[in-house]
Amino acid sequence: MDTRLAKLARSGDRAAFEELVELYKDKIYHLAYRMLHNRHEAEEIVQETFMRVYTNLDRYDEQQKFSTWIYRIGTNLCIDRLRKKKASYSLDAELSDGEGGDWYATLASQDAGPEDQVTLSETQQQIRDSIETLPEKYKAIVILRYLQDFSLQEISDTLSMPVTTIKTRLHRGREFLRKKLEAIL
């Protein structure tokens, strides 16, 4: 269906492109937010992703999945943004209010008390913080695999890397996280 919509959009069908935007805008936003941890930057990545998709529809290879192509664009934009990012501090900076946490973390538990919930919340925050400290070459792969539930092949297609490289970097990223979390927990 995505490929059909892309073909229609390529031929000038604005409704088809709007449908592609509706299908992928939230997915790209969540990917960008998990990689950048900033709502404003994630929104910018979504806009830039769709601008690039629109201007490069003629370069889309219909032999590959459209989702892989659009995720590759979004992921590359995030990686570029992370590379350019410099530490900056502002009094107007966004405060983390739990936004962006996974949906399951917000469900009320019937058997866990408040102390258990605080411990779980702290652990989740430590894991998120540890993922944030991963070297760039591991960070995108760990986020795509464990937070976006991509298969190894989908990550390979998205990042244009061999599956063996993905496996190696995923393993090294997990080891990095394990060591980091052992020191914290």
C-alpha positions in Angstrom: 0.0 0.0 0.0 2.8 2.4 0.9 4.5 1.8 -2.5 1.2 2.5 -4.3 0.8 5.7 -2.3 4.4 6.7 -3.1 3.8 6.1 -6.8 0.7 8.2 -6.7 2.5 11.0 -4.8 5.3 10.9 -7.3 2.8 11.5 -10.1 1.5 14.6 -8.3 -1.4 13.1 -6.2 -1.3 15.4 -3.1 -3.9 13.3 -1.3 -1.6 10.2 -1.6 1.3 12.2 -0.1 -1.0 13.5 2.7 -1.9 9.9 3.4 1.8 8.9 3.7 2.3 11.8 6.1 -0.6 10.6 8.2 0.7 7.0 8.2 4.3 8.0 9.2 4.3 11.3 11.1 3.9 9.8 14.6 6.3 7.0 13.9 9.0 9.3 12.7 8.3 11.7 15.6 8.7 8.9 18.2 11.9 7.7 16.6 13.3 11.3 16.6 12.2 12.0 20.1 13.8 8.8 21.4 17.1 9.7 19.7 17.1 13.4 20.4 15.1 13.7 23.7 13.8 17.1 22.6 10.2 17.6 21.5 11.0 20.7 19.3 13.9 19.0 17.5 11.8 15.9 17.0 9.1 18.0 15.4 11.7 19.6 13.1 13.1 16.2 12.1 9.5 15.1 11.1 9.1 18.2 9.0 12.5 17.8 7.4 11.9 14.1 6.8 8.7 14.7 4.8 10.3 17.6 2.9 13.1 15.3 1.8 10.6 12.5 1.0 8.6 14.9 -1.1 11.6 16.3 -3.0 13.2 12.9 -3.5 10.2 10.7 -4.4 11.6 10.3 -7.9 14.6 8.6 -6.2 12.6 6.1 -4.2 13.3 2.5 -5.3 10.0 0.7 -5.4 11.8 -2.6 -4.8 12.4 -1.8 -1.2 9.9 -1.1 1.5 8.7 2.5 1.8 8.9 2.3 5.6 12.6 1.4 5.4 13.3 4.3 3.1 11.5 6.9 5.2 13.0 5.6 8.5 16.5 5.8 6.8 15.9 9.4 6.0 14.6 10.2 9.6 17.4 8.2 11.3 20.1 9.9 9.2 18.7 13.3 10.0 18.7 12.5 13.7 22.3 11.2 13.5 23.3 14.4 11.7 21.6 16.5 14.3 23.4 14.6 17.1 26.8 15.1 15.4 26.2 18.8 15.2 24.8 19.1 18.7 27.0 20.9 21.2 26.3 21.1 24.9 24.2 24.1 25.5 22.4 25.2 28.7 19.5 27.4 28.8 17.1 28.6 31.5 14.3 28.1 29.0 15.3 24.5 28.3 12.6 21.8 28.3 12.0 20.1 31.6 11.6 16.3 31.5 8.1 15.6 32.7 8.0 11.9 31.9 7.0 12.7 28.4 8.2 10.2 25.9 8.2 7.3 28.3 6.7 4.1 27.0 3.0 3.6 27.3 3.3 0.5 29.6 5.2 2.6 32.2 2.1 4.7 32.7 -0.2 1.8 33.5 -1.2 1.5 37.1 0.0 -1.7 38.8 -2.4 -3.4 41.2 0.3 -5.3 43.0 3.2 -2.8 43.2 3.2 -0.2 45.9 4.4 3.4 45.6 8.0 2.4 46.6 8.2 -0.2 43.9 6.9 2.3 41.4 9.5 4.9 42.3 12.2 2.2 42.1 10.9 1.2 38.6 10.7 4.8 37.5 14.2 5.5 38.6 15.5 2.4 36.9 13.8 3.3 33.7 15.3 6.8 33.9 18.8 5.3 34.5 18.4 3.1 31.5 17.3 6.1 29.3 20.2 8.1 30.6 22.6 5.3 29.9 21.3 4.9 26.3 21.8 8.7 26.0 25.5 8.2 26.8 26.0 5.5 24.2 28.5 6.3 21.4 26.6 7.5 18.3 27.4 4.3 16.3 25.6 2.2 18.9 22.9 4.6 20.0 20.8 4.5 16.8 21.0 0.7 16.6 20.0 0.2 20.2 17.1 2.6 19.9 15.8 1.1 16.6 16.1 -2.5 18.0 14.8 -2.1 21.6 12.7 1.0 21.6 11.3 0.8 18.0 11.2 -3.0 17.8 13.0 -3.2 14.4 14.3 -6.5 13.2 18.0 -6.7 12.5 17.3 -6.8 8.8 15.1 -3.6 9.0 17.9 -1.9 10.9 20.4 -3.0 8.3 18.2 -1.7 5.5 17.5 1.6 7.4 21.1 2.3 8.1 22.6 0.8 5.0 24.9 -1.5 6.9 25.5 -5.2 6.7 23.5 -7.3 9.3 26.8 -8.6 10.7 27.8 -5.0 11.5 24.4 -4.4 13.1 24.8 -7.5 15.3 28.3 -6.5 16.3 27.3 -2.9 17.2 24.2 -4.1 19.0 26.3 -6.5 21.1 28.8 -3.8 21.9 26.1 -1.4 22.7 24.5 -3.9 25.1 27.9 -4.5 26.7 28.4 -0.8 27.1 24.9 -0.4 28.7 25.5 -3.5 31.0 28.8 -2.1 32.3 27.3 1.4 32.8 24.2 0.0 34.6 26.2 -2.3 36.8 28.2 0.6 38.0 24.9 2.6 38.8 22.6 -0.2 40.0 
